[in-house]
Amino acid sequence: MKSIIKRIAPLLVVTLAAFVAAGCATLFSSGSNESEIAAAGGYGLVSPQQAALIIAEEGDNESFVLLDIRTDGEIEEAHIPGAVSLDFYSPTFRDDLARLDRELTYLIYCRTGNRTGQTYRVMQDLGFEKSYDMDGGITDWIALGYPVCRGSLDAKHTCTGELPSAAETG
């Protein structure tokens, strides 16, 4: 009996891990999140195309903040026009985030979407109700040819590209 258990135990572990992974993939798939976003008034995970539309519609609105949570070095390489910065790796990041105005609408982005996924959850825990998390980060944004600026946020910098129209993103 023990020899049978020893032989099938690894198979059971692999099978269980596959079920857990499949469950997590379903939970965090873009289709699942998109329906959750729709149910929550449109906030949550958005594609770069959706983010471009949000920026085009809300960019001049004083109650909208485009929040880049990457390091200063990453921002200097390329950032989305109109962004402000809050470094995810700063030791005071969570406290800095907690000091932000919860009445404003935020669109957060990073390099690939990992840091924003974590930040979005923290923002939800802190009571931010109007926030977007750009899936794929600036990497996917650039791949789509959307506008970027090079240089630090507080200095003169060069920007290229234009936001797409609603017809181009639809």
C-alpha positions in Angstrom: 0.0 0.0 0.0 2.8 2.4 0.9 4.5 1.8 -2.4 1.4 2.6 -4.3 1.0 5.9 -2.4 4.7 6.7 -3.0 4.1 6.2 -6.8 0.9 8.2 -7.1 1.7 11.0 -4.7 3.8 13.0 -7.2 1.0 12.5 -9.8 -1.6 13.8 -7.3 0.6 16.8 -6.5 1.0 17.7 -10.2 -2.8 17.2 -10.8 -3.7 19.4 -7.8 -1.2 22.1 -8.9 -2.8 22.0 -12.4 -6.3 22.5 -11.0 -5.1 25.4 -8.8 -3.3 27.0 -11.7 -6.3 26.6 -14.0 -8.5 28.2 -11.3 -6.2 31.1 -10.9 -5.9 31.6 -14.6 -9.7 31.7 -14.9 -9.9 34.1 -11.9 -7.4 36.5 -13.4 -8.1 36.2 -17.1 -8.9 39.4 -19.0 -12.4 38.2 -19.8 -13.2 37.7 -16.1 -11.8 41.1 -15.2 -13.6 42.9 -18.0 -16.9 41.6 -16.8 -15.9 42.7 -13.2 -15.0 46.1 -14.5 -18.3 46.5 -16.3 -20.1 45.5 -13.1 -18.1 48.0 -11.1 -18.9 51.0 -13.3 -16.0 50.6 -15.7 -13.1 50.8 -13.2 -10.4 48.2 -12.9 -8.2 46.4 -15.4 -8.2 48.1 -18.8 -6.3 47.4 -22.0 -3.9 50.0 -23.4 -6.5 50.8 -26.1 -9.1 51.5 -23.4 -6.5 53.5 -21.4 -5.8 55.6 -24.5 -9.5 56.4 -24.8 -9.7 57.3 -21.1 -6.7 59.6 -21.3 -8.2 61.2 -24.5 -11.5 61.8 -22.7 -10.2 62.7 -19.2 -6.7 64.0 -19.7 -7.6 67.7 -19.3 -10.0 66.9 -16.4 -8.5 68.2 -13.1 -10.0 65.2 -11.2 -8.1 62.7 -13.4 -4.5 61.6 -12.6 -2.3 59.5 -14.9 0.0 57.8 -12.4 3.3 56.3 -13.5 4.5 54.0 -10.6 7.9 53.2 -12.2 11.4 54.4 -11.1 12.8 57.8 -12.3 15.2 56.0 -14.6 12.4 54.1 -16.3 10.3 57.3 -16.6 13.2 59.1 -18.3 13.4 56.3 -20.9 9.8 56.8 -21.8 6.5 57.9 -20.2 3.0 58.7 -21.2 2.4 62.5 -21.7 0.7 64.1 -18.7 1.9 61.4 -16.2 2.9 62.1 -12.6 5.1 59.8 -10.7 5.0 57.8 -7.5 7.9 55.2 -7.3 6.6 51.8 -6.4 10.0 50.8 -5.0 10.1 53.8 -2.6 10.1 52.8 1.1 7.3 55.3 1.6 5.2 54.1 -1.4 2.2 52.8 0.5 2.1 55.9 2.8 2.5 58.2 -0.3 -0.4 56.3 -2.0 -2.5 56.6 1.2 -2.1 60.4 1.1 -3.6 60.7 -2.4 -7.1 62.2 -2.8 -9.6 59.3 -3.0 -12.1 61.5 -4.8 -9.9 61.7 -7.9 -9.9 59.2 -10.8 -6.6 57.4 -11.3 -5.2 55.5 -14.2 -2.0 53.7 -13.1 0.6 52.1 -15.2 4.1 50.6 -14.9 6.4 48.7 -17.3 4.4 45.5 -17.8 1.4 45.6 -15.4 2.9 43.6 -12.5 3.4 46.6 -10.1 0.1 48.1 -11.1 -1.8 44.9 -10.3 -0.3 45.0 -6.8 -0.9 48.8 -6.5 -4.5 48.5 -7.7 -5.2 46.0 -4.9 -3.7 48.3 -2.3 -5.7 51.2 -3.6 -8.9 49.2 -3.3 -7.9 48.3 0.3 -7.3 52.0 1.0 -10.8 53.0 -0.4 -10.0 54.3 -3.8 -13.1 53.6 -5.9 -12.2 55.3 -9.2 -9.0 53.7 -10.4 -7.9 52.0 -13.6 -5.0 49.5 -13.9 -3.5 49.5 -17.4 -2.8 45.9 -18.4 0.5 45.3 -20.2 2.0 48.6 -19.0 4.0 51.0 -21.1 5.5 48.1 -22.9 2.2 47.3 -24.6 1.5 51.0 -25.0 4.7 51.5 -26.9 4.1 48.4 -29.0 0.8 49.9 -30.2 2.6 53.1 -31.3 0.9 55.4 -28.7 2.6 58.6 -27.7 5.5 58.7 -25.3 7.8 61.3 -23.9 11.5 60.9 -23.2 13.2 62.6 -20.3 12.3 63.3 -16.7 8.8 64.6 -15.8 10.1 67.8 -14.3 12.4 68.8 -17.2 11.9 69.7 -20.8 11.4 66.5 -22.7 10.6 65.3 -26.2 7.2 63.6 -27.0 6.2 61.6 -30.1 3.0 60.1 -31.4 -0.7 60.9 -30.9 -3.5 59.2 -29.1 -5.7 57.1 -31.4 -9.3 58.1 -32.1 -12.2 56.1 -30.7 -12.7 54.5 -34.1 -9.1 53.3 -34.2 -9.3 51.7 -30.7 -12.8 50.2 -31.1 
